[in-house]
Amino acid sequence: QVQLVESGGGLVQAGGSLRLSCAASGRTYGCYAMGWFRQAPGKERQIVAAINCAGSGTYYTDSVKGRFAISTDNAKNTVYLQMNSLKPEDTAVYYCSVQVTLTEGAVYLQEYDYNYWGQGTQVTVSS
């Protein structure tokens, strides 16, 4: 089992920045590919960004490209999402996720790819 603990959400004005963190713990065989998803009120959960085990490959949904950055600290089994130039439409509950895998180069984009999920952290961007 893998446990995920998220932190860093909050309320920020448009144009501001937040940094989300997600620490993974637990005993596993394999490495962690990680992702961030978000769910706005009345909408389905969607992927925001993802990164492979090696930290060498990333994915961003179009609406956050150039504003958000995903990174990992493998020594700490932690994934970060740096969010800059935030917009009101970024308001959502953000979830981190982990896929325990033996494929270091794979970047996973679908919810069903991920084995474990964090509890979610609220990000609210005021206009």
N, C-alpha and C positions, 0 to 999 in steps of 0.2 A: 504494500500500500504506500501511496505517496500523499502527503499532506501539503496543502498549499495555503500560505498566509499572505494576504494582500494588504498593502498599505499605500497611503499617499493621495487618496481621493479628497475631494473637498469642493468648496465654492470659490470660484475665481471670476474675475471680470473678463469680458471679451478682450482678446489680445494678450492675455496673461499666459502663464505656464504652470504646469504641474508635472510631477514625476511620480509615476506609479511603480511600486516594487512588488515582487511576488517571490517569496522564498519557499523552495520545495525541500521537503525532508521525508525521510523514509528509506527503507531498504529496497533496492531494486537491482535488477540485472539489465544493463543497457545504459543508454544515455538519454538525456532529456531534450526533445524538441519542444519548443514552447511557443505559445501564442497568446494574443490578447483579442478578446471579443468584446462587443458592447451591445447593450439592448436598451433602446430608448422606449419611453412609454408608448404602448400601442403598436410597437414594431417588433419584428423578429430579431433574434440575436444574430449579429453578423461579425465577420472577422474584421479586425482592424489591422493587425500586423502579426507576423510570425517569423520565427528564426529557427535554423537547424541546430543540431547538437554541436556542431563544430563552431558555430557562430559566424560561419562564412557565407551563409545565404539567408536572405531576408525577403519578406513580402510585405507590401503595404497596399491597403485599399486606396483607390484613386483619391478619395476625398481627404486623405491625411498625408499624402505624399508631399514631401518638402516641409512638413510641419512636425510630424511625429518621428521618433527614432526608437527602435527596439534594440536592446543589447542584453548581453548575459555576462554574468560573472560565474563561470563554471566552478570555480573553487568554492563558491558560496551557494551553488545551485539556485541562483537568483536571476530573475529576468526583470528588466526595467522597461518602462515605456515613458520616454521623455516627450511631453506634449507641449508644443509651443504654438503661439499665435492661435490660441483657442477661440472657437466660435460657439455661439449658442447652440448650433446644431450638433456640437460634440457632446452635449448633455446626454448622459446615459449612465447605466450601471456597467462598469467595466469588469470583465472576468478574465483571469489568467487561466491557462490550461497547459497541461503537459501530456506529451505522447512519449511513453517509454519505448525506445526503439533501438535497433542495432544498425540502422541506416543513418550514418552521421550526416550525409549530405542532403537528406530529404527535408523539405519545408512543407508542412501540412496546413491545408487551408480550410478543411471542412470540420464542422463540429464533431462528426462521427469519427474523425481521425484521433480524437483526443480521449485519453483514458481518465484523466483526473482534472478536476475543476476547483478553482478557488470560490470563496463565498461571495465575491463581488464587492466592488467599492463604488460609491456614488461619486460621479463627477458632474458638477453643475456649473454651467458657464452663463453668467448674466450679461445682458446686453447693455 
